Amino acid sequence: MHGGETPRPPFEGPVRHIYVHVPFCRARCDYCAFASVAVGGGGSGTDVLRLFDAYVEGVAAEWERERAAHDVRRLRTLYLGGGTPSLLGPDRLERLLTVFRPHLTPQAEVTVEVNPEDAGTEFAAWAAAARRSPGSGALRGVRISLGVQSFLPELRAALGRTAHADPRAAFDRLRAAGVTNIGLDLIHGIPGQTPELLAGDIATVLDLRPDHVSWYELDVAEGTALARRLARAEGTAGGGRRATPVAAPADDVRAAGYRRLVRALSRAGYDWYEVSNFARPGHKARHNLACWRARPYLGLGPGAVSTVGARRWTNNADPRAWAAALAAGRRPTRSVEELNDATRARERLLLAARCGEPVPLEAVSAAVDPDALAASAGAGLVSVRGGTLRVTRKGRHVADGLCVRLFRAPRLRG
């Protein structure tokens, strides 16, 4: 294992990682399938601000309940995701950090997802100054994950992004304020994204030189507004009416674009350390790495997911019902899934495959078809040696499909 870590069963061990789900957005993007609630432009109405305050109080109450239940003592990572955490504003974000600060290790990584429209001068100043906050557990600094999707307004519009803030200007404000760890989140395979337009986004990223880049292929989730738009476009194509120009790029175009951005970022000195993630030296996302290495983690907030040991649970996604339960001293309702050995083995392999990390064969033997493994090794997609399995750089280009093939053992079907 990397860093001299001792192999252990998936999701076992002490909890050292916390994810806080902030479910609020100004408006839902057309491609979004996450647990989120649209609160309108600016999120400044009295009712909305009360909801935000109830949310912050709820996180504090849930943290105390879960910290005691799981004997959480020290935190190595804290990730505020969403939704739109930055919509809460600096004051409420600082109140959230105050809840966790006494439990953070001196080198803890704290990440906040930020939308460009929120990254004004005041927010940038708070993000830069957070590491200097007084008291025990002062932070090294807040890591910012800036949601860009694309630097081109027409491609953001194709995703149903209603905000018009310039992502590049937001990045420059954060840098100018002294924020030293900034990541960019982008999407490829956007409807209307030609190879030339993707090349423009790549050029902008290389010019800005962020510390981290997450570049995900668009997943058109069933039931989203984007899925409905694409279905309507397909239904009118070739018919009497003109099709809406929102068709997604063909599979071969998307695959070629993915290879192009991997090659460009790698040549620029970024470490391609996970299927969709790239980092400059010393800037890998440690919270994400913990999840990909199947470490136990707790999720707080409406719709948040936790996985500890052989159990996974998901909170009620309704912010008001979630907050009301905690205010009354009750645990919010949740759905619970028991993870059997085969499921944990499949997840461990899938997570390791995305990072190209070695995993002990004995840890995933319950999930792997030996014939499929031999064929994949022969094709150069996996390496098997010394009792460990590793997905190669070539295999990472097709990691998800590769794992599907490896999982096709007869005893796991059905």
N, C-alpha and C positions, 0 to 999 in steps of 0.2 A: 504493500500500500504506500501511497505518497506520504512523505513527511514522517516515515517510520511508524505509522499508525498500526495498531494491532487489529487484525481482522476480527469482527464480531458479528453476531446475527443482526439482520436489519432492524433498525429502530430500537435496539436495546441500549442500555446505559443511561447515565444521568442526563436530564434535560438541560441543555446549554444554549438553546436557540429559540427565539420567540418571533412569531409573525403576528403583526397587528393589522387586521383588515379594516380599512377606512372605506365604507361603502358608498360615500357620497360623490356625486358628479354634478356639474352644471347641467349636462345633458348626456344621454347614453349615445355612444358612437354606434354606427350601424353594424359594426362587426363584433361588438362586445357581447360576450356570453358570461361575464363574471357577475357575482352578486353585487349589484350597485343600485342606487336610488338617485334619480334625477331631482335636484332641488331648485333648479331654475338659475337664471343668470345671476352670477355674483354670489349667490348663497348668502344674502345679507338680510333677508326678512326676519322679523322677530321670531316667528315659529321655527324657522330654520336654525337660527342661532341657539334657541333653546334646545333643539334636537342635537346640535353639535355639543353643547355643554353636557347634556344627558349622556351622550356617547362617551365623552372623556371620563365622566364619573363612572360609567359602566365599565370601561376598560380597567380603571383602577380597581374596581370591586372584583371584576373577574380575575385579574392578575393575582390579587391576594388569595382568592379562593383556589386557583389552580397552583399557585406557588406552594401553598401549604399541602395540597393534595399530592403533589409530585416531588416535594422536598427540593425545590429549585433553589440553589444557593448562589451560583455565579453564572452570569450570562456572557457568552462569547460573541453573540450576534443578536441584533435587534433590527427587524425589517418592518417598516411602515409602508404597506402597499394598499392597492385599491382596485377600483375606485380612484379617488383623487385626494391623497393625504394633504397635499399642499393647499387644498381648498379650505382646510381648517384655519389656516393663517398661522403666523409665527407664535402668537400668544398661546393658542391651544396646543400647538405642537410642542412648545416648551413645557406646558403642563403635562403632556404625555411623557416626555423624556424625564421629567422630574420623578415620575412614578417608578421608572426603571433604573435611573442613574445610580442609586446606591448598590445595585446588584450587578453592575457591569464591571467586567475585568478592566484593568488599565489599558489593555490593547483591544478592547471590544470594537467591533465594527457596527456602526449604526447607519442604516440606509433609509432615506425618505424619497418616495416617488413624487415627482414634481411635474406639473404641466407648465408649458411655456407661459401661459397667460397669468400664472401665479408668481412667476419669478421676477417680480419687480425689485426695485431698489431696497425696500424694507425687508422683503423676504431674503434677498441675497445677503444683506448685512447680518440677519439672524443666522443663516446657514453658516456663514464664515465665523461668527462669534460663538457658536454653540460649544465648540471645544474649549472655550475659555470660561465656561460657566463655573461658578464657585461650588464648593461643597465636595463631599465624597464622591468618588467615581467620575470625576471630570472627564469629558470625552476627548479622544484624540482629534476628533473632527467628524462632521456629518458627511456621509457619502450621499451624493445627489444622483438620482436616476431620472434623467430628463426624458419625458415622453415626446418623441419627435414624430414617429411613424414615417414621415418623409419631409424633406425640406421644401418640397414643391407643393404649393397651395392646391393645385388641381388634384393631386393624388391624395392629400388629406381630405379634400372634399369627396373624393370617390369612396373614402372610408366612413363618410358621415361625420367627420370632425367639424363641429360648428364654430369652434374658436378660430380666430384669425391672427393670433399672436405669432410673431416671427421666432421660430426656434433658435435660429442663429443669434439673434439679439439677446434672447434669454440666456443662452450659453455664455455669451460675452459678458453679460452683467454678473453672472455668478463667478466667472473667472476674475473679473475686475475687482469684485468684493473680497477676493481672497479664498474662495472655495477651492480646495486643492485636490478633491477627488470627485470627478464628474463622469458619469456614464451616460451614454445616449441609447435610447430604445428606438429601434426602427423596424419596419416591416418590408418584406419583399414579396412579390407575387400579387401586388395590388392591381385591381381592375384598371386597365389603361396604362399600366407601367411597362413601357417599352424598354429594350436593352439600353437605349440612349438615355432615357430618364433615370434608370437605375444607375448608370454610369455617373450621372450628375450628382446623385446622392452620395455615391462612393467618394467622388472628388471632394465634396463638401466635408464629409467626415474626415478624410485624410488631411484636409486643410486645417480643421479645428483641432485635431489631435486630442480627442478626449482620452481619459484614462481607461475607459472601459466602453465596449460596444456590445449591445445585445441586438441581434438582427434576426428576427423571427420570420418564418414563412407564414403568410396569411392563412389562417385556419377559418374557413367559412362554416361556422357552427350552425346547425339546424335550428330554425326558429328565430334567428336574428333578422334584423331589417335588411342586412346585406344579402343574406341567403334568399330572401323573398325577392329582392331586386334582381339578383342574378337569375332566379327562376323565371321571372317575368321576361327578362331579356332573351333567355333561351326559347321561351314560348312564342315570342314574336319574330325570332330570327327566321328568315326564309318565308315569312308569311306576307300578308298583304300590308301590314303596318311596318314601319321602320323600327328596328330593334333599338332599345336604349343602349348607348355606347358604354356599357359597364362590364363587358365580358372580362373574366380573369385571363391572364396570360396562359397559354398552353403549357402542359406539363414539361415539355422539352425546353421551352423558353425559361420557365421558372428554375429548372435544374441547372441550365447554363448560367443563369443569373446568380444562383447560389454559388456555383463553382467560381464565378468571377469575383464575387465579394470576398470569399474565403481566400482566394489567391492574392487579391489586392491588400487586404488587411494583414495577411501573413507576411507579405513582402515589406510592408511598412513597419514591421517589428512587433505586431500584436500576436500574442499567443492564442491560438485557436484551441481553447481548453475545454470547450463544450460545443455541442453541435451548433448552437446559435449564439455563442458568447466568445468574446475576444478581449484580451486584456494586455495593457502594457505591463512591463515587469513590476511586480509588487502590488498589482491592482486587481487581482482576481476577486470576484464577489464571494467572500467567505461564507455568507449566509447561504447562498445558492449552492456552494460546494458542499456544505453540511447536508443539505437536503439531497443532493445527488449522491452523496455517500451513505444515504439511508440512516442518518443520525436522527434520534428522536427530537421532535419539536412540538411546541405548543402554539396553537392559533387562538388569538383573542379577537373579539369583535363579531358583529353579525355576519354569518356566512363563513366564518373562518374554519379551517380544517386543522386538526391536530393528529399526529401519529406518534404513539408511544407504545413500544413493545409490539404486541400482536393486536392492537386495537387502534382503530381510526374513527374519529367522530367529527361531525360537521354541525356548527351552531345554526340555530334558527336565523334565517337571513333577514327577517323583519327588524329594522333598527329599533322601532318603538317597543315591540314585544320583547326583544332581547334586553333593552335598557330597563323596561318595567320589571322584568323578573329579577334583575340584579338589584334594583332599587328596593325591592321587597325582600331582599335577602335570600332569593332562590337562585338556583342554577338555571340558566336559560335552557329551553328545550333543545335537544340535539338528536341527530340520527347517528347510530353507532354501527360500525362494521367490524367484525372479527376477521383478522387476517390469518388464513391457514398457512402452513409451511410452503405449499406450492405458490400461493399468491406472493408471499414475501420473497421467495426465490426469484420469481419472474420480475418483480419490481426491482430487486437488487441488481439483476442483470441489465434490465432496461436502463436504469440510472447509470450504471458503470459504462454501458455501451455509449451513452451520449458524451461521456468524458474521455473515453479511451483509457479508462483506468483498469488495472488488473483486478480480477475478483477470483477468490479461490474456487476452483471447480466444485469442491464439496459443498460450497455455500449455495450453488445454483443447480446442482445435479438433479434436484426434484423437478426442475422446469425445462431442462434441455433435452432435445432429441439428439442422440449420439450421431445418427446418420446425417442430420442437417448440420451438426457441428463440424463433422468431417468434411462435408461438401463446402461449407463456408470457409474452412481453413484452407482447403485446396484452391479456392478462388481468391485467397489473399485478403479476405474480409475480417478474419479473426486470427489471432495467434494463440496457440495452446502450448505452453511449456512450463516446466517446473511446478505442475499442479495448479497453474493459474490460467485464466482465460482473459484475453484482452482484445477488444475490437480495434482494428488497425485504423490508421488515418483514412485509408480507402473505404473501410467499412463505415466510418462515421458519416460519410456522405449519404448513406442509406440506412442509418442506424435503426430507425423504427421498423422499416420493412424487414431488415435483417433479423431483428428480434422476433418478429412474427413468425419467420421461418424456423428459427431455433425453438420456438415454443410449441411447434406442432407435433409434440409427442402424443401418441394415441391416448395415454392415460390422462391427458389434460383436456381432451376435446369434450365439447358439450358443456 
